[in-house]
């Protein structure tokens, strides 16, 4: 999965100690699959610090969701469980971590939702009314990497690398759909979980410079 981090500087090395406490999912390194959200966040941070916005691109190896060595929590959307977890982590009474997860995925409590969380905590709105409001909120997305171990599943990419990878991914997924008679979700999962994709994501291998047909052939050989 291609993901993005918005800031006022390019990220060369991730330092979890610099993450803010009392965020939605606690202290960690946050990315999103929506570039526009990362750009918006970068603009806000840069404006506040009188700097220029910068979006750093990464590849997230989604196989982390399936590996036993990672403790993962995923929210499919806004829900009561999500709200309770965000309220727990945003409690300002302590900066200590409120959970032991490595990776957490779910929607974002943006400024509008944060204001309504305050209203909820002050008893100005019921939980049911709040949850009903969330049904109409636009789709958002974030992944929080909470531990050093989890950062192994995140790799920085360059714009050229990203652009060529996206092109290869599209062709390979379509070909998998045709050859295996499967839907796009299953085809993408098959490819993104492969060792070939892991090597393709590593710019130093140079695989992203090869024709997509060659990558597809390598994928077939891997799965045979």
ROVEX-331686 format. One record per residue (C-alpha): y, z, x; residue in three letters. Coordinates in pm, whole numbers. Example, Ala and Ser with C-alpha at 12.3 -4.5 7.8 and 13.67 -1.06 7.14 Angstrom:
2
<<-450, 780, 1230>, ALA>
<<-106, 714, 1367>, SER>
END
This chain:
224
<<0, 0, 0>, UNK>
<<346, -90, 127>, UNK>
<<575, 215, 103>, UNK>
<<934, 293, 200>, UNK>
<<1141, 588, 321>, UNK>
<<1515, 595, 261>, UNK>
<<1743, 780, 502>, UNK>
<<2057, 743, 714>, UNK>
<<1854, 657, 1023>, UNK>
<<1546, 458, 1118>, UNK>
<<1234, 673, 1143>, UNK>
<<1055, 631, 1476>, UNK>
<<855, 954, 1472>, UNK>
<<790, 1173, 1170>, UNK>
<<882, 1539, 1216>, UNK>
<<757, 1744, 921>, UNK>
<<965, 2044, 1029>, UNK>
<<1279, 1847, 938>, UNK>
<<1167, 1811, 577>, UNK>
<<1359, 2006, 318>, UNK>
<<1188, 2292, 140>, UNK>
<<1185, 2333, -239>, UNK>
<<1137, 1962, -303>, UNK>
<<921, 1829, -591>, UNK>
<<598, 1863, -395>, UNK>
<<723, 2104, -130>, UNK>
<<816, 2035, 232>, UNK>
<<686, 1706, 365>, UNK>
<<759, 1342, 442>, UNK>
<<830, 1142, 126>, UNK>
<<784, 769, 64>, UNK>
<<781, 547, -244>, UNK>
<<622, 215, -336>, UNK>
<<951, 107, -494>, UNK>
<<1188, -28, -231>, UNK>
<<1485, -5, -469>, UNK>
<<1434, 369, -499>, UNK>
<<1423, 409, -121>, UNK>
<<1740, 201, -91>, UNK>
<<1916, 414, -352>, UNK>
<<1813, 734, -174>, UNK>
<<1924, 593, 163>, UNK>
<<2265, 501, 20>, UNK>
<<2314, 850, -123>, UNK>
<<2214, 1025, 199>, UNK>
<<2423, 790, 416>, UNK>
<<2728, 835, 195>, UNK>
<<2695, 1212, 210>, UNK>
<<2660, 1211, 591>, UNK>
<<2911, 929, 654>, UNK>
<<2648, 705, 809>, UNK>
<<2476, 376, 729>, UNK>
<<2171, 359, 499>, UNK>
<<1836, 263, 644>, UNK>
<<1499, 195, 484>, UNK>
<<1193, 236, 707>, UNK>
<<877, 55, 600>, UNK>
<<522, 186, 629>, UNK>
<<168, 95, 537>, UNK>
<<-20, 372, 356>, UNK>
<<-398, 355, 386>, UNK>
<<-506, 435, 32>, UNK>
<<-858, 519, 143>, UNK>
<<-709, 862, 212>, UNK>
<<-740, 929, -162>, UNK>
<<-1118, 901, -132>, UNK>
<<-1184, 1071, 203>, UNK>
<<-1318, 1427, 198>, UNK>
<<-1107, 1533, 493>, UNK>
<<-790, 1515, 285>, UNK>
<<-702, 1749, 2>, UNK>
<<-524, 1525, -246>, UNK>
<<-335, 1583, -570>, UNK>
<<-235, 1286, -787>, UNK>
<<-26, 1274, -1105>, UNK>
<<-57, 949, -1302>, UNK>
<<279, 1011, -1470>, UNK>
<<508, 1275, -1613>, UNK>
<<296, 1549, -1768>, UNK>
<<287, 1922, -1830>, UNK>
<<82, 1970, -1514>, UNK>
<<337, 1771, -1313>, UNK>
<<627, 1969, -1457>, UNK>
<<463, 2305, -1382>, UNK>
<<388, 2196, -1026>, UNK>
<<744, 2073, -962>, UNK>
<<894, 2392, -1107>, UNK>
<<664, 2594, -879>, UNK>
<<772, 2404, -567>, UNK>
<<1142, 2401, -657>, UNK>
<<1154, 2778, -702>, UNK>
<<1437, 2883, -464>, UNK>
<<1306, 3237, -423>, UNK>
<<1104, 3130, -118>, UNK>
<<1083, 2841, 128>, UNK>
<<712, 2901, 192>, UNK>
<<464, 2634, 86>, UNK>
<<320, 2684, -263>, UNK>
<<10, 2472, -208>, UNK>
<<-246, 2357, 52>, UNK>
<<-259, 1984, -25>, UNK>
<<-241, 1717, 245>, UNK>
<<-116, 1433, 24>, UNK>
<<47, 1442, -320>, UNK>
<<134, 1141, -535>, UNK>
<<331, 1134, -858>, UNK>
<<664, 1061, -1028>, UNK>
<<1003, 1184, -908>, UNK>
<<1225, 1454, -1054>, UNK>
<<1551, 1261, -1011>, UNK>
<<1897, 1408, -1070>, UNK>
<<1877, 1368, -1447>, UNK>
<<1536, 1534, -1466>, UNK>
<<1642, 1811, -1228>, UNK>
<<1931, 1896, -1460>, UNK>
<<1693, 1912, -1755>, UNK>
<<1456, 2133, -1552>, UNK>
<<1744, 2378, -1516>, UNK>
<<1800, 2362, -1893>, UNK>
<<1430, 2425, -1948>, UNK>
<<1422, 2723, -1712>, UNK>
<<1731, 2868, -1882>, UNK>
<<1570, 2834, -2223>, UNK>
<<1807, 2564, -2346>, UNK>
<<1521, 2322, -2418>, UNK>
<<1154, 2378, -2498>, UNK>
<<877, 2245, -2278>, UNK>
<<752, 2018, -2557>, UNK>
<<1097, 1866, -2609>, UNK>
<<1136, 1815, -2235>, UNK>
<<796, 1646, -2207>, UNK>
<<884, 1418, -2499>, UNK>
<<1203, 1314, -2318>, UNK>
<<1002, 1226, -2008>, UNK>
<<800, 970, -2206>, UNK>
<<1108, 748, -2211>, UNK>
<<1209, 792, -1849>, UNK>
<<1180, 490, -1618>, UNK>
<<876, 469, -1393>, UNK>
<<925, 637, -1057>, UNK>
<<692, 701, -767>, UNK>
<<662, 916, -456>, UNK>
<<398, 1023, -208>, UNK>
<<445, 1338, -5>, UNK>
<<264, 1378, 327>, UNK>
<<246, 1752, 374>, UNK>
<<39, 1796, 691>, UNK>
<<13, 1645, 1037>, UNK>
<<-339, 1534, 953>, UNK>
<<-216, 1331, 656>, UNK>
<<27, 1132, 872>, UNK>
<<-269, 946, 1023>, UNK>
<<-280, 750, 696>, UNK>
<<77, 623, 740>, UNK>
<<177, 351, 986>, UNK>
<<523, 210, 1047>, UNK>
<<568, -166, 1018>, UNK>
<<837, -418, 1112>, UNK>
<<1007, -648, 861>, UNK>
<<835, -955, 1008>, UNK>
<<499, -781, 1007>, UNK>
<<554, -670, 648>, UNK>
<<659, -1013, 523>, UNK>
<<359, -1190, 677>, UNK>
<<120, -918, 563>, UNK>
<<241, -946, 204>, UNK>
<<176, -1320, 213>, UNK>
<<-174, -1272, 354>, UNK>
<<-250, -994, 104>, UNK>
<<-157, -1213, -191>, UNK>
<<-381, -1498, -81>, UNK>
<<-677, -1276, 7>, UNK>
<<-663, -1082, -320>, UNK>
<<-647, -1401, -526>, UNK>
<<-943, -1547, -335>, UNK>
<<-1143, -1227, -388>, UNK>
<<-1072, -1242, -761>, UNK>
<<-1205, -1597, -771>, UNK>
<<-1511, -1551, -549>, UNK>
<<-1622, -1215, -691>, UNK>
<<-1501, -1263, -1052>, UNK>
<<-1317, -932, -1045>, UNK>
<<-972, -825, -1161>, UNK>
<<-668, -786, -937>, UNK>
<<-694, -408, -915>, UNK>
<<-1055, -418, -795>, UNK>
<<-982, -703, -554>, UNK>
<<-687, -518, -403>, UNK>
<<-891, -199, -374>, UNK>
<<-1172, -385, -200>, UNK>
<<-937, -544, 53>, UNK>
<<-709, -248, 116>, UNK>
<<-1006, -22, 177>, UNK>
<<-1155, -250, 442>, UNK>
<<-1146, -217, 819>, UNK>
<<-995, -566, 840>, UNK>
<<-695, -449, 639>, UNK>
<<-660, -147, 867>, UNK>
<<-652, -378, 1170>, UNK>
<<-416, -618, 991>, UNK>
<<-179, -328, 923>, UNK>
<<-161, -254, 1295>, UNK>
<<100, -495, 1430>, UNK>
<<-34, -457, 1784>, UNK>
<<-356, -642, 1689>, UNK>
<<-159, -958, 1608>, UNK>
<<-385, -1035, 1311>, UNK>
<<-86, -1073, 1082>, UNK>
<<3, -1390, 1276>, UNK>
<<-327, -1558, 1187>, UNK>
<<-384, -1783, 880>, UNK>
<<-495, -1595, 569>, UNK>
<<-815, -1802, 560>, UNK>
<<-919, -1657, 895>, UNK>
<<-849, -1304, 773>, UNK>
<<-1055, -1373, 462>, UNK>
<<-1345, -1499, 672>, UNK>
<<-1332, -1182, 881>, UNK>
<<-1335, -977, 561>, UNK>
<<-1645, -1162, 440>, UNK>
<<-1821, -1099, 770>, UNK>
<<-1732, -730, 752>, UNK>
<<-1875, -693, 401>, UNK>
<<-2188, -899, 458>, UNK>
END
